[in-house]
Each structure stands twice: as structure tokens, then as C-alpha cells.
Amino acid sequence: MKNTYRMSGKTQLVALSGRLDSSTSAAFRKEIAARIVDDGPCLVFDCSALAYMDSSGLGVFVSCLRKVLGEGGDIRLAALTPRVGMLLELTRVDKVFQIFATVEEALASFLEHPADAASTIHT
């Protein structure tokens, strides 16, 4: 898995590529944890090049969201591949993330509603 990171205003864009599975999820979790450092972190996960994700990758998405929400921020997902989109739908995780068709729409959503409480995880 190779990821790229860049800032777009106060939002961090994380472009994911390759596979997010049991062999890569621990490293990705550490990468993201190191980048969640300020109050109200706003992240967009660009999933357009994410070829495959299994349940461990899904777990990383959810744990990252919990951490970011706890800091007063939010994570938005963008440009899901059909395979990743289907996994999110089947597991109903699509109900806890705000999902956008494009990266541009996801980035713009933070300008319109910065880290609003639309993403919630119920325990």
C-alpha cells in the first residue's frame, strides 16, 4: 500500500492506493495516528486507487474515525471504487461516514460544514 498526503487548506487529503488488508492495516493505522495532531482534524480519504479492502482495513477506517471525532474533527470518504463501496454498504459502515463521489466534493464539504456531527459512531 502506498499513500500520499497533502494539505488542502486545513484539510488533509490522504490518497490511498493498493490494498488495505491485514498485511497493511497496522502500518496505515500508525501513519494516520501520527497525522492526527491538531484540534478538529479534517481528513479526506481518496479511495479512487484503493483496489482492495478487507475487514481489517474497514476496522482501521472506523478506529480512525473514532479518534478524529474525539478530537472534534471528521473524516470524509471520496471516490470509492465499486468493490470498496460494496464492502461499506454490506457492513453498513456507509451509514457512519459521509461519502462523496469526488475528492473535490469532499473537500468542499468541509468548507460548507466544517467537521459537523453528521458522522457518528454508536457504541
N, C-alpha and C positions, 0 to 999 in steps of 0.2 A: 504494500500500500504506500502510495506516495501522495502527500498532501501539500498544498501550497496555501500560504496565509498572506493576506494583505488587508490593510485598513481602508475602509471607505467611510470617511468622516469619522464618527465614533463607533462605527460598526465593524467588527472583524469578520471578513469573508474567509471561510475555510472551504477550499475546493478539494473535494475528496476524489481519489481515483484508485482503481483496482478493487481489491476485496477487503471488506471489513468483516472478519470472521474470527474464530477462536485463535488463529495464529497471529493476528494483527491487532485485536481489540485492546489488549493490555497496553501496548505502546501508544495507541491512539488516545486512550484514556489519560495517560500521563502527559501527552502533548497538549491536550485540551486543558487539563487541570493547571498546567503551567501558564496558560494564556488567560485564565480567568483570574485576573488580579485586581481589577478596579471595581468600584461600586457600580452596580447597574450594568453589568457587561451585556452587550448586544452582539450576538453571533448569527451569521447566516451560513448554513451548511449547503454548499453547492454540490448536489448529488448527481449531476449530469454525467460524470465519468465514473460513478460508483457502479462497478459491474456486478457485484455480488455482496449481499449482506446476510448473515445468519443471525440466530438468536443472541449470540454473544455481542455482535455488533449492535443489535437492537437494544441490548442492555446498556451498552455504552451511551447510546443516544439518550436513553431515559435517565441514566445517572448524571450525565452532563446537564440535562435539562433541570433536574432537581437542584444541582449545585448552583446553576445560573439563576434560577428562580429564587433561591435562598439569598442570593446577593442582590436581588432587586432587578435582575435583567431578564433576558428571554433569548430563546433560540428559534430561528425560523428555518424551515427546510425549503429548498428550491430545486427545480428541475429534476424531479425524481425520475429514474428510469422505470420502465414498466415493472420489472422484476422487484425492485425495491418498493415501489408504490404498492404492489400487491401484498408484499410481506407486511407493510404497515397497516393495510386495510384488514388483512386476515387476523392480525393480532389486535386490531382496534387501536393501535398506537397513533393512527392518523387522527384520533379524536383529541389527543393531548398536545399536538404540535400544530402551529399554523404553517400550512403548506402552500407554496406559490409555484406557478408554472415556470416563472423565470427568476433569475437572480436579481434582475433589476426591480421586479415587483416586490421581492422580499426585502431588498434594501430600502425601497421607498416606503414600505410599511412601517419601518422604524421611524421615519420622518413624520408620518401621519399619526402613529400611535406608539411612541417610544416605550418599549417593554411594558405594554399593558398586561393586565392579568388574564388575558384570553387563554394563555397556556397554563393549565393547572394539572397537577397530578394528585389524584386522590389515593390516599393510603388506606 
